[in-house]
Amino acid sequence: MGLMYVFPVGEDEEDFVLKKENELTLKTYGLPYIFWFYALCSVTVVFFMFLAIKEPVLKLIALGDETDATLGYGLLTFIGLLPVLILSFFFYEKRIVKNKNQLSLIHKVYGITIFSEKFLLEGSDDFSVESFISSPNVARMNSKEDNVGFQNKGYFILWLKSKDGKKIQIDRHSRKVDLEKLKSLLERH
């Protein structure tokens, strides 16, 4: 999720970096404002879809048998939950909480914890940043000046090696420098 939900990389971000005695909490930034415009457009389309299907579905519920009524109510429920689902992308938050030798990854939607994991840290070299490219970089192999814009740069992944030997993906980003800063921030605390 790091390509859309970015973590702060410095301690000066007061709203997104919380420091207590032995605990560091990092919260992701929200989506850019242009995405709110996309959400408004999507919710508007869903609203007009609801207006278009409301009368036929209500007629189906009234005149049909139990199966038709169940399908009608299911469709109305689905259309009603679509705006909630769309807005959940805007109220998603990922947190990294580091407390001495323990790291917690917490995923929240609408402020409610959906998923949480805790990992024990082993030593100072628990974190590593690696490059990930899913396809061969053909434009770089041909190395012509015209192909520079088409080079697959991939993205980078911040990994955690837990005490039990598991390799856990903490975050990913298109900029290695930002993940290196995040890594050093987590290692300092």
C-alpha positions, 0 to 999 in steps of 0.5 A: 500500500506504500505506493498510495498510502505513504509513511512520514520519513522524518520526526518533524511530522507532528500529526503523523509521528507520535513519540512517547517514552519508548514508543514510536507510532507512524501513521500514513498520510491520506490520499491526495485531494484529487482522489476526493474528486474521483470519489465524488464522481463515483458516488454520483454515478452510484446515486444515479444508478440507484435512481435508475434501478429503484422503481423496477427493483421495488416492482420486482420485490412487490410482484415477484416470489421470495427469490425475486424479493431476495435478489431485489433486496440484495441489489439495493443493499449492494448499491447502498454499501458501494459509497461506504466501500468507496469512502473506506479507501479514504479513511484507511490508515496503516500504522507502524508502532515500534516499542523497544524490540517489538514492531506492530503493523495495524490496519484501520478503516474508519478508525476501527482496527481491521487487522493487526500483527506484532513481531519481535525484533532480533537486532540492529539489522532487522530491516532491509530495503530491496528493489522489486522489478516484476519484468525485465527492463528491456528499455534499459537493456537497449540503452538508447536515449529515446527509451529512457522514459520507458525504463521500468524502474519498479519499486522498493520494499522495506522488509523486516526479518522477525525474531522467528526468521520470517520476512515481513513486508513493512512498506513499499515505495517508488523512491528508495531514499524515502524507504531508507529514511523510514528504515533509519527512523525505525532503527533509531527508536 
